[in-house]
Amino acid sequence: MLAVQIDKLSFSYSDKPILSGISVKIKQGEFVGLVGKTGCGKSTLLLTLNGIIPQMVNGNFSGTVLTLGKDATKTPVHELARSVAFVFQDPEDQIFSLRVEDEVLFGLSNIGIAGDEAKRRALEALRTVGLGEHLDSDPHTLSYGQKQKLAFACALAVEPEIFVLDEPVSNLDHFSSDEVYSILGKLNKSGKTIIIAEHDTEWLAEYASRILFLNNGKIEADGGPQILFDNKFEAAGVKVPCAVKISKEIGESLLTPSQLITRLKQKVKLKKR
């Protein structure tokens, strides 16, 4: 069974077209990065995967979206939430409880998980993201980055098959971002499907197995991380990894800083011989 199957998807807010005839299939266990300039429709596309669009957001919708075989346009959002966990770009959009632990427990209660099992999952998820010491804190007093971690913890606690994340590290420092992506990488290796819209392609170059480039309402490129070497990305306003830029200058095709450093060391050794 496919994790996601989208066929001829189009969507517009009133008279403003956002998505136009998109068709794409995502296999279970893939780590897919969605890139494109700001305002290109990445968030809109992600919101179709758990039924928020078109069930809860008004607009002109056509096409089909199947998530783990379920019709995301008709299956209740709370039912899809059991298998598709969504982390919004702005954590303020999903945090409303007065205790950190209660925020995670509330999401679990919505899918029928309560009692000791809910407590176990909540504590484990909060510890995983580094918020284990903030169980009784008011989420609204947390830093923005901590709120992003809390939103991520809510998704982790559900233990879904698919994680859908909309720029989840946009306000985290490098160390915290590395922690989040390390967790996502481990989840992916365990068989979970990761679908993530990301502005900072440095992380996708390291972790994604596949990248989708959204431009002018369509998927204009689809392939492995190596497609980031295509000049069309920078031309469209997508931030490409620094390692890619440097690699182009020295005639290499390396995606990450660690790969680049290793190659430069090899070149230095060869010159010394």
GICORDA-V723184 format. One record per backbone hydrogen bond with DSSP energy under -0.5 kcal/mol. CO is the residue of the C=O (numbers start at 1). NH is the residue of the N-H. If there is no record, write none. Layout:
CO	NH
CO	NH
This chain:
1	28
3	68
4	26
5	66
6	24
7	64
9	22
10	62
11	18
11	19
12	14
12	60
13	16
15	17
16	13
19	11
22	9
24	6
26	3
26	4
27	30
30	32
30	194
31	209
31	210
32	196
33	35
33	212
34	198
35	214
37	40
41	45
42	46
43	47
44	48
45	48
46	49
47	52
47	53
48	51
51	55
52	54
52	56
52	57
59	61
60	12
62	10
64	7
65	72
66	5
66	68
67	70
70	67
70	72
71	74
71	75
76	79
76	80
77	81
79	82
80	83
80	84
83	161
83	162
85	164
86	88
87	166
89	91
90	93
91	94
91	95
94	96
99	103
100	104
101	105
102	106
103	107
104	108
105	109
106	110
108	111
108	113
109	112
112	114
114	117
114	118
115	119
116	120
117	121
118	122
119	123
120	124
121	125
122	126
123	127
124	128
125	129
126	131
126	132
127	130
131	134
134	137
135	101
137	100
137	139
138	141
139	142
143	147
144	148
145	149
146	150
147	151
148	152
149	153
150	154
151	155
152	156
153	157
154	158
155	158
155	159
155	160
156	159
161	193
162	85
162	164
163	165
163	195
164	87
165	167
165	197
167	170
169	172
173	177
174	178
175	179
176	180
177	181
178	182
179	183
180	184
181	185
182	186
183	187
184	188
185	189
186	190
187	192
188	191
193	163
194	32
195	165
196	34
197	167
199	201
200	203
200	204
201	205
202	206
203	207
204	208
210	33
211	223
212	35
212	214
213	215
213	220
213	221
215	218
217	20
218	215
218	220
221	213
223	211
224	227
225	228
226	229
227	230
230	233
231	235
232	236
233	238
234	237
238	240
239	201
241	245
242	246
243	247
244	248
245	249
246	250
247	252
248	251
256	260
257	261
258	262
259	263
260	264
261	265
262	266
263	267
264	268
265	269
266	270
267	271
268	272
269	273
270	273
